[in-house]
Amino acid sequence: MDNHLVKLREIVKIYRTGETELKALKGINLDVKPGDFLAVMGPSGSGKSTLMNIIGCLDKPTSGKYFLEGKEISKYNKNQLALIRNKKIGFVFQTFNLLPRTTALENVELPLLYTKISGKRRRELARKALAQVGLAGRENHRTNQLSGGEQQRVAIARALINNPTLILADEPTGNLDTKTGDEILEIFKNLNKNKGITIIMVTHDPHVAEMAKRIIYLRDGEIVDEKLNI
Amino acid sequence: MNFLKIIQVAFRALMRNKIRSFLTILGIIIGVGSVIAMISIGQGAKSSVEERFQSLGTNLLFVRAGSSYSRGVRGGMGSVTSLTAEDAEAIQEKCDAVKYASPTVSTRAQVIYRNKNWNTSVIGCNEYYPEIRNWTVELGTFFTRSHVKISAKVCLLGQTVVENLFGEGENPVGKIIRVNRIPFTVIGVLAEKGESWGWFDQDDVILAPYTTVQKRLLGINHLRSIDVSAVSFERMDEAEQQITELLRERHKIGPYEEDDFFIRNMSEISRMASETSNMMTIFLASIASVSLLVGGIGIMNIMLVSVRERIREIGIRMSVGAKERDILFQFLTEAIVLSVIGGLIGIIIGIVGSRLISHFAGWSTLVSPASIFIAFIFSAIVGVFFGFYPAYKASKLNPIEALRYE
């Protein structure tokens, strides 16, 4: 067995709306090693997000095989996928996607609510994760009291709390100014370097993609180019 | 997610929209409150009817003399003279479903004490009569078997008679009154029954030994009726059966002849009255449940709005690993919390409301634990029933679309 964390074979995704068919992905083959930092680039409509949703177990491919840590995820049902999302994967979105009017601590705790971990231990872990992204002392601030950069840090802490093997970031700096964006990217870089967490990041910003070890280019649902950063 | 956490999350979500939650709950409060108040009115009416029957007598059966028939002329009810004191004796002795039997005769008489007089009914009976008709003696004692045997001229007075013949604070016991100009010694006063049946005042009565009334006041040897108390409510029909057989035999009535007596079984009448008030209870409760139903629809409406408003939240929860079941329970719990809180407050409002009704309208109301329990369970069921559809809808959302929803 090879040691790929993510292995995609001939992944096809077709969206059907009434009569019209949209082929979002046309047979993607992709291998991601553990500890990799991959940037996915491409113009809008190229299938970046669809690819992310499939890797993130939010969606199922129409055909093709998806192996995560050697297990064939493409055969899993909805509940099993939810469990994978909970245990293995952390998401960071462009729009942060935090619960409104909820404290930073509660947002970070959220994934653990769907595990058997006790309330005390949950808060402990959440505090730790917040400290990791430099938000110690802001645990009880509500979402709307935090700046954009802080909100994205909370989202990263939330993604980290379950000790995921894979973090998926969808345009994580898209709603931030350059300086804050760089700070966020620095956090990703550290997580990748120091903790060995695999990161897959969607972006259309070449400057952001520079941070990754490897860049793939998507166009019309196909990988058209690949580049390694030294 | 554990149970406590689910409830906590539900509470927090509901507290975010306090006014909306309160208005939703209000529907259930009114529903449960009115169900409880309406049932209490029905139950109150039922118990006051039962009380009235109880004051008439326990497990009471009347054996009445039938109508006479001679040479084509039919007499009225009670005109047959075949019912005798011996029949009463025999019923008492031989029917094992009968606890007490008392011969009764009655007449109206003018009673005089000093300068006051009053017209009242005089009932002749035996020493068991207080047991049969639930009379208690307030002052003095009831007459005994020997009083009956010697046709003693003694009597007991009902409260209304006392009020009309004696002055305030005067003790009637030991006084001699004249009943149709015959002197009777008052040996006791009966406790007030209070519960009257419309125009019929149960306390306007004089009780005397039936032998005395037969000989001194009426000059007859037969009875108007025999009042019988059965051993228990369940055995009333049996008692009726036994009495019928016994009397047919004693009166030598052939197999194809009609009875010369008839038996009125109070259990039938009280059953009928209970059924009537039960029907009223059901009727009132079903009207009230309509408001509970409307309250439930209110919950469903608000939950649908709430799910729509929180599509993004649902998407976030799903993306971090919430299963369909988790989302379903989350929203279902919110609906149940709403309806259960409404139910609890409704119970209090219902109890207070029924108190107020009995206070201001003067109706007797009765809040039974059963009605509270039923109303509460019903409100919880309303929560589950009307909460399920919105919760199910939420749980079936597609996580990607939910996350993108603006």
Interface residues (C-beta under 8 A of the other chain):
Chain A: N53 G56 L58 D59 K78 N79 A82 L83 R85 N86 K87 F91 F93 N97 L98 L99 P100 R101 L110 P111 L113 Y114 T115 G119 R158 N162
Chain B: M1 K5 V9 R16 R312 E313 G315 I316 R317 M318 S319 V320 G321 A322 K323 E324 R325 D326 P399 I400 L403
